[in-house]
Amino acid sequence: MPSKMRMIGCALVLRLFFVPIAAAQAPPTPGFPPIPIDATEDQVRQGVALVRAGQKLTPKAWPNGARVAVCLSFDVDNELLWRTTPLPVPLSQGEYGATTGLPRVLDLLDRYSIPASFYIPAMSAALHPQIIQNILQRKRHEIGVHGWMHENLPTVADAAKEEQLLTQSIEYLTKATGKRPVGFRAPSWAFSQSTLDQIRKAGFLYDSSFMAMDEPYELLSNGQKTGMIELPINWIADDYPYYEPQAAGSLPDPQLVFDVYKGEFDVAYQEHSLFILTMHPHITGHRSRIAALEKLIVYMRSMQGVWFATLEQVADYVKTQEKEAKK
Ligand SMILES: [Zn+2]
């Protein structure tokens, strides 16, 4: 084949392979039109304005002169991650979170008297009513909202429906725990156009779904202060990308995952900041992985001035310090 023909042939192959793949990777989400390449600066600003980072809220000092605040958090999703394809064997991977993962996590936290925050979709608690009882028995953990059915909020694509699910979730957890939850973590960390307005209206103290900083900050919405405290998460300090999907992830060695988490903690410690780890009982609750988490806890406890707290305790403290600073 002459070289020009070969080039055309290659170009065709590239088009055939890469255009559909690229398109398949980024389907447009309802309510979020793409920002066109010829958009004006104003249009670009508008395109990113829905939720932005506002002022930093890290206090001058943590309680009792601690250098760093550490929050261990667990999203108790269990079977609901397979809601749209509920085949029996994958469902059992989620069920493991309730039968084995969570009890193991709670025992580990007991051994070191560490508090933690648990974000529970209402229907996950309904499938396993003992989850909430077992967490509450410890008397030092927090339970927060994580959707009704682990619904992906942008794809609900109906503000009234979304608000109804939020209200139901709050009511369910309030009744089951005897306390209205103050923390919100969006299922799959996904916000719709309405989510921030709705959680403000519902009176949440804090959100934990965004990634614009490593430290507490205030959420802005369309350039306006919201008063909503953000306690940020990120994919680096999350068990999911390392161990899932199919429990045979891209970095399955718990020692390597320990190294990453330790690296995140060490710099948070140097920066006198905040370290939030996001885990799932059905993922981290496995034997080799819980051992790695225990090693991390032992390491962090060996350092001077580490404040283990729930996200609620951190948000409360941040809010109090903010008020004091304004006096
Ligand atoms: Zn989740």
Residues whose N, C-alpha, C, O or C-beta is under 5 A from the ligand:
A	BS01	ZN	D75 D77 P187 S188
